[in-house]
Amino acid sequence: MALLVGAGVLGWAGLRPKIEGAVDEIRLPLRHEDVIRQQAKEKGLDPALVAGVIYAESRFRDNQESSAGALGLMQVTPDTARDIAKESGANTFAIGDLHTAEVNIRYGTWRLRDMMRRFDGNQVLAVAGYNAGPGNAKRWQDEAAAAGVPMTIQRIGFPETRHYVEKVLDAERDYRSTYPSELGL
């Protein structure tokens, strides 16, 4: 079966990759991959994990703002951004900068790297800490250790954070398989 496209005929074989690409972009959007690759490399993070966090936080909508006041792609709060600016030696910083992809991803990956360091590379705890704060993630880690069991997603104390971690890790897997070249994997 062929479809008429303009004055020519395009068979399914030629149309299928275009349709699949459009479906991927709707189902699993990806933007700012150059900034994601650069910031992930600079901070020693997996670009697919960074994309997964962005997907869970904003679905790649640059001007996203939460009811808690978190801003941009990676949903960085103004207080967290001020702390990161101080610790990272940023000379000039304005809250409005969080609406720019480059600044937001730089600050969000700084926070994610900090969580990965605090939790010795444990992605479940790092992502939980990114969402619910490092104090909560540490408490869940300590509770699992006291019970003599491994830290798993099911041991996260907040249902919203459990769902968030699952969403990030599922998206990470999907970004890895769907966009390996775009993310430099």
HELIX and SHEET records of a PDB file:
HELIX    1   1 TRP A   12  ARG A   27  1                                  16    
HELIX    2   2 GLU A   33  LYS A   43  1                                  11    
HELIX    3   3 PRO A   47  SER A   58  1                                  12    
HELIX    4   4 PRO A   78  SER A   88  1                                  11    
HELIX    5   5 ILE A   95  HIS A   99  5                                   5    
HELIX    6   6 ALA A  101  ARG A  118  1                                  18    
HELIX    7   7 GLN A  123  ALA A  132  1                                  10    
HELIX    8   8 PRO A  134  ALA A  147  1                                  14    
HELIX    9   9 ILE A  153  ARG A  155  5                                   3    
HELIX   10  10 PRO A  159  THR A  178  1                                  20    
SHEET    1   A 2 ALA A   2  VAL A   5  0                                        
SHEET    2   A 2 GLY A   8  GLY A  11 -1                                        
END                                                                             
